Amino acid sequence: MSPRFRHRTTKKESRRWPRPAAEAALEERIDEIMDGLARAGNDHVERVAALEEYLTLARAHDGETWFDAGAWSEDLADSYLALGRVDDAVATIAKATRCGYAEGAEMLYELAEKLMRSGHEPQARPLWQHARSGYPDDVWIYVQAGIEYGDMGDHAEALEWLTTGLELALRTGDPESALEQLRPLRASCLSALRRQSDEIQERADQRERT
């Protein structure tokens, strides 16, 4: 479900820029955009036009509490995907993360998952790498990448991601409780590649038994 616009200001904010008249005009324009989105429904051409304007306003008023640029960036990326504009979807999410519109890697790997499930693995690959380089201690990047590559039958690539995730979980004491997914996923990859259980797999198995 698309996020709803909420105007959030404090008394302190109301006494500084934007001035009351400018503030009212901006709020009115945002309301018009939201009304346009509601009318657009599943018409992704109309949604793209409205959301592009909304995010242009958000960037022009960076730091204001008026905008939920992260959520609407995801919505715009989804509309781009629906229109087959894959590169624009990738650019939108990459820009959103660079601008600090999202915390952590979730926005990046969620789009990567969607791309892979729709047959666009080459476009997903830089998103996985972006997530990995930007958030190397987020274990769920490795879990999700391992799942997606395993599902598409690239067990060697899946094993590489899952091995890194397993090493991270073991090294940090598994605060996210990711081992219960990493361990069987990696074991399945080893089996698919006709490889024997190795030292790190044995360590994970031992951890689960204790």
C-alpha positions as a Markdown table, in Angstrom:
| # | Residue | x | y | z |
|---|---|---|---|---|
| 1 | Met | 0.0 | 0.0 | 0.0 |
| 2 | Ser | 1.4 | 3.4 | -0.9 |
| 3 | Pro | 2.3 | 5.7 | 2.0 |
| 4 | Arg | 0.0 | 8.6 | 2.9 |
| 5 | Phe | 1.3 | 12.1 | 3.1 |
| 6 | Arg | 1.4 | 13.5 | 6.6 |
| 7 | His | 2.3 | 17.1 | 7.3 |
| 8 | Arg | 4.6 | 17.1 | 10.4 |
| 9 | Thr | 6.0 | 20.4 | 11.7 |
| 10 | Thr | 6.9 | 21.7 | 15.2 |
| 11 | Lys | 6.2 | 25.1 | 16.7 |
| 12 | Lys | 9.9 | 25.9 | 16.1 |
| 13 | Glu | 9.7 | 25.0 | 12.5 |
| 14 | Ser | 6.6 | 27.1 | 11.9 |
| 15 | Arg | 8.6 | 30.2 | 12.8 |
| 16 | Arg | 11.3 | 29.7 | 10.2 |
| 17 | Trp | 11.5 | 28.9 | 6.5 |
| 18 | Pro | 9.3 | 28.1 | 4.7 |
| 19 | Arg | 7.3 | 31.3 | 5.7 |
| 20 | Pro | 3.6 | 30.8 | 6.3 |
| 21 | Ala | 2.5 | 31.8 | 2.7 |
| 22 | Ala | 5.2 | 29.7 | 1.1 |
| 23 | Glu | 4.4 | 26.9 | 3.5 |
| 24 | Ala | 0.7 | 27.0 | 2.6 |
| 25 | Ala | 1.5 | 27.0 | -1.2 |
| 26 | Leu | 3.8 | 24.0 | -0.8 |
| 27 | Glu | 1.3 | 22.1 | 1.3 |
| 28 | Glu | -1.4 | 22.8 | -1.3 |
| 29 | Arg | 0.9 | 21.5 | -4.1 |
| 30 | Ile | 1.7 | 18.3 | -2.3 |
| 31 | Asp | -2.0 | 17.7 | -1.6 |
| 32 | Glu | -2.6 | 18.1 | -5.3 |
| 33 | Ile | 0.1 | 15.6 | -6.1 |
| 34 | Met | -1.4 | 13.1 | -3.6 |
| 35 | Asp | -4.8 | 13.6 | -5.1 |
| 36 | Gly | -3.4 | 12.9 | -8.5 |
| 37 | Leu | -1.8 | 9.7 | -7.3 |
| 38 | Ala | -5.1 | 8.6 | -5.8 |
| 39 | Arg | -6.8 | 9.2 | -9.1 |
| 40 | Ala | -4.0 | 7.5 | -11.1 |
| 41 | Gly | -4.6 | 4.2 | -9.3 |
| 42 | Asn | -2.7 | 1.6 | -11.3 |
| 43 | Asp | -2.0 | 3.9 | -14.2 |
| 44 | His | 1.8 | 3.8 | -13.9 |
| 45 | Val | 2.4 | 6.5 | -16.5 |
| 46 | Glu | 0.3 | 9.0 | -14.4 |
| 47 | Arg | 1.9 | 7.7 | -11.2 |
| 48 | Val | 5.4 | 8.3 | -12.6 |
| 49 | Ala | 4.6 | 11.9 | -13.5 |
| 50 | Ala | 3.2 | 12.7 | -10.1 |
| 51 | Leu | 6.0 | 11.0 | -8.2 |
| 52 | Glu | 8.7 | 12.5 | -10.2 |
| 53 | Glu | 7.3 | 16.0 | -9.3 |
| 54 | Tyr | 6.9 | 15.0 | -5.7 |
| 55 | Leu | 10.6 | 13.8 | -5.4 |
| 56 | Thr | 11.8 | 17.0 | -7.2 |
| 57 | Leu | 10.0 | 19.0 | -4.5 |
| 58 | Ala | 11.5 | 16.8 | -1.8 |
| 59 | Arg | 15.1 | 17.4 | -3.1 |
| 60 | Ala | 14.4 | 21.1 | -3.4 |
| 61 | His | 13.3 | 21.2 | 0.3 |
| 62 | Asp | 15.9 | 18.8 | 1.6 |
| 63 | Gly | 15.8 | 18.6 | 5.4 |
| 64 | Glu | 12.1 | 19.5 | 5.7 |
| 65 | Thr | 9.8 | 17.1 | 7.6 |
| 66 | Trp | 7.1 | 17.5 | 4.9 |
| 67 | Phe | 8.3 | 14.7 | 2.7 |
| 68 | Asp | 8.6 | 10.9 | 2.9 |
| 69 | Ala | 11.0 | 10.6 | 0.0 |
| 70 | Gly | 12.2 | 7.1 | 0.8 |
| 71 | Ala | 8.8 | 5.4 | 0.7 |
| 72 | Trp | 7.8 | 7.3 | -2.4 |
| 73 | Ser | 11.1 | 6.5 | -4.1 |
| 74 | Glu | 10.3 | 2.9 | -3.7 |
| 75 | Asp | 6.8 | 3.5 | -5.2 |
| 76 | Leu | 8.3 | 5.3 | -8.1 |
| 77 | Ala | 10.8 | 2.5 | -8.7 |
| 78 | Asp | 7.9 | 0.0 | -8.7 |
| 79 | Ser | 6.0 | 2.1 | -11.3 |
| 80 | Tyr | 9.2 | 2.3 | -13.5 |
| 81 | Leu | 9.5 | -1.5 | -13.3 |
| 82 | Ala | 5.8 | -1.9 | -14.3 |
| 83 | Leu | 6.6 | 0.2 | -17.4 |
| 84 | Gly | 9.7 | -1.7 | -18.2 |
| 85 | Arg | 12.0 | 1.2 | -17.3 |
| 86 | Val | 14.4 | -1.0 | -15.4 |
| 87 | Asp | 17.4 | 1.4 | -15.5 |
| 88 | Asp | 15.3 | 4.3 | -14.2 |
| 89 | Ala | 14.1 | 2.0 | -11.3 |
| 90 | Val | 17.7 | 1.2 | -10.4 |
| 91 | Ala | 18.7 | 4.9 | -10.6 |
| 92 | Thr | 15.9 | 6.0 | -8.4 |
| 93 | Ile | 16.8 | 3.6 | -5.6 |
| 94 | Ala | 20.5 | 4.3 | -5.9 |
| 95 | Lys | 19.8 | 8.1 | -5.7 |
| 96 | Ala | 17.5 | 7.5 | -2.7 |
| 97 | Thr | 20.1 | 5.7 | -0.7 |
| 98 | Arg | 22.8 | 8.2 | -1.6 |
| 99 | Cys | 20.5 | 11.0 | -0.4 |
| 100 | Gly | 20.0 | 9.2 | 2.9 |
| 101 | Tyr | 16.3 | 8.6 | 2.3 |
| 102 | Ala | 16.6 | 5.1 | 3.7 |
| 103 | Glu | 18.4 | 3.4 | 6.6 |
| 104 | Gly | 20.3 | 0.2 | 5.9 |
| 105 | Ala | 20.3 | -1.9 | 2.8 |
| 106 | Glu | 16.7 | -3.0 | 2.7 |
| 107 | Met | 15.7 | -0.7 | -0.1 |
| 108 | Leu | 18.6 | -1.8 | -2.3 |
| 109 | Tyr | 18.1 | -5.6 | -1.9 |
| 110 | Glu | 14.3 | -5.4 | -2.1 |
| 111 | Leu | 14.6 | -3.9 | -5.6 |
| 112 | Ala | 17.4 | -6.4 | -6.4 |
| 113 | Glu | 15.0 | -9.2 | -5.5 |
| 114 | Lys | 12.3 | -7.8 | -7.7 |
| 115 | Leu | 14.7 | -7.5 | -10.7 |
| 116 | Met | 15.9 | -11.0 | -10.4 |
| 117 | Arg | 12.4 | -12.4 | -10.2 |
| 118 | Ser | 11.5 | -10.6 | -13.3 |
| 119 | Gly | 14.5 | -11.8 | -15.3 |
| 120 | His | 16.8 | -8.8 | -14.8 |
| 121 | Glu | 19.8 | -10.3 | -12.9 |
| 122 | Pro | 22.4 | -8.1 | -14.7 |
| 123 | Gln | 20.7 | -5.0 | -13.4 |
| 124 | Ala | 20.3 | -6.5 | -10.0 |
| 125 | Arg | 23.9 | -7.3 | -9.6 |
| 126 | Pro | 25.2 | -3.7 | -8.9 |
| 127 | Leu | 22.4 | -3.3 | -6.4 |
| 128 | Trp | 23.6 | -6.3 | -4.4 |
| 129 | Gln | 27.2 | -5.0 | -4.6 |
| 130 | His | 26.1 | -1.5 | -3.6 |
| 131 | Ala | 24.3 | -3.0 | -0.6 |
| 132 | Arg | 27.3 | -5.1 | 0.3 |
| 133 | Ser | 29.8 | -2.3 | 0.1 |
| 134 | Gly | 27.6 | 0.2 | 1.9 |
| 135 | Tyr | 26.3 | -2.1 | 4.6 |
| 136 | Pro | 28.8 | -5.0 | 5.0 |
| 137 | Asp | 27.6 | -5.9 | 8.4 |
| 138 | Asp | 23.9 | -6.4 | 7.4 |
| 139 | Val | 23.6 | -10.1 | 7.4 |
| 140 | Trp | 20.3 | -10.1 | 5.6 |
| 141 | Ile | 22.0 | -8.9 | 2.4 |
| 142 | Tyr | 23.8 | -12.2 | 2.2 |
| 143 | Val | 20.7 | -14.3 | 3.2 |
| 144 | Gln | 18.5 | -12.6 | 0.5 |
| 145 | Ala | 21.2 | -12.7 | -2.2 |
| 146 | Gly | 21.8 | -16.4 | -1.5 |
| 147 | Ile | 18.1 | -17.2 | -1.7 |
| 148 | Glu | 17.7 | -15.3 | -5.0 |
| 149 | Tyr | 20.7 | -16.8 | -6.7 |
| 150 | Gly | 19.8 | -20.3 | -5.4 |
| 151 | Asp | 16.3 | -19.9 | -6.8 |
| 152 | Met | 17.6 | -19.1 | -10.2 |
| 153 | Gly | 19.9 | -22.1 | -10.1 |
| 154 | Asp | 23.2 | -20.2 | -9.8 |
| 155 | His | 24.4 | -22.3 | -6.8 |
| 156 | Ala | 28.0 | -21.2 | -7.0 |
| 157 | Glu | 27.1 | -17.5 | -6.7 |
| 158 | Ala | 24.6 | -18.3 | -4.0 |
| 159 | Leu | 27.3 | -20.2 | -2.0 |
| 160 | Glu | 29.6 | -17.2 | -2.2 |
| 161 | Trp | 27.0 | -14.9 | -0.6 |
| 162 | Leu | 25.9 | -17.5 | 1.9 |
| 163 | Thr | 29.4 | -18.2 | 3.0 |
| 164 | Thr | 30.1 | -14.6 | 3.7 |
| 165 | Gly | 26.9 | -14.3 | 5.6 |
| 166 | Leu | 27.6 | -17.4 | 7.6 |
| 167 | Glu | 31.1 | -16.1 | 8.5 |
| 168 | Leu | 29.6 | -12.8 | 9.6 |
| 169 | Ala | 27.0 | -14.5 | 11.7 |
| 170 | Leu | 29.5 | -16.8 | 13.4 |
| 171 | Arg | 32.0 | -13.9 | 14.0 |
| 172 | Thr | 29.4 | -11.6 | 15.5 |
| 173 | Gly | 27.6 | -14.1 | 17.6 |
| 174 | Asp | 24.5 | -14.1 | 15.3 |
| 175 | Pro | 22.6 | -11.2 | 16.9 |
| 176 | Glu | 20.0 | -11.3 | 14.1 |
| 177 | Ser | 19.4 | -15.1 | 14.5 |
| 178 | Ala | 20.2 | -15.5 | 10.8 |
| 179 | Leu | 22.0 | -18.9 | 11.2 |
| 180 | Glu | 18.8 | -20.8 | 11.2 |
| 181 | Gln | 18.3 | -19.7 | 7.6 |
| 182 | Leu | 22.0 | -19.5 | 6.5 |
| 183 | Arg | 23.0 | -22.9 | 7.6 |
| 184 | Pro | 20.4 | -25.0 | 5.7 |
| 185 | Leu | 20.5 | -22.7 | 2.6 |
| 186 | Arg | 24.3 | -23.1 | 2.4 |
| 187 | Ala | 24.0 | -26.9 | 3.0 |
| 188 | Ser | 21.6 | -27.1 | 0.0 |
| 189 | Cys | 24.0 | -25.2 | -2.2 |
| 190 | Leu | 26.9 | -27.5 | -1.2 |
| 191 | Ser | 24.7 | -30.5 | -2.1 |
| 192 | Ala | 23.6 | -29.0 | -5.4 |
| 193 | Leu | 27.3 | -28.5 | -6.3 |
| 194 | Arg | 28.1 | -32.0 | -5.1 |
| 195 | Arg | 30.5 | -30.7 | -2.5 |
| 196 | Gln | 31.1 | -32.1 | 1.0 |
| 197 | Ser | 30.4 | -30.2 | 4.1 |
| 198 | Asp | 33.3 | -28.0 | 5.0 |
| 199 | Glu | 34.8 | -26.5 | 8.2 |
| 200 | Ile | 32.6 | -23.4 | 8.3 |
| 201 | Gln | 29.5 | -25.6 | 7.8 |
| 202 | Glu | 30.5 | -27.9 | 10.6 |
| 203 | Arg | 31.0 | -24.9 | 12.9 |
| 204 | Ala | 27.5 | -23.6 | 12.1 |
| 205 | Asp | 26.1 | -27.1 | 12.6 |
| 206 | Gln | 27.9 | -27.3 | 16.0 |
| 207 | Arg | 26.6 | -23.9 | 17.0 |
| 208 | Glu | 23.0 | -25.0 | 16.2 |
| 209 | Arg | 23.5 | -28.2 | 18.4 |
| 210 | Thr | 24.7 | -26.2 | 21.4 |
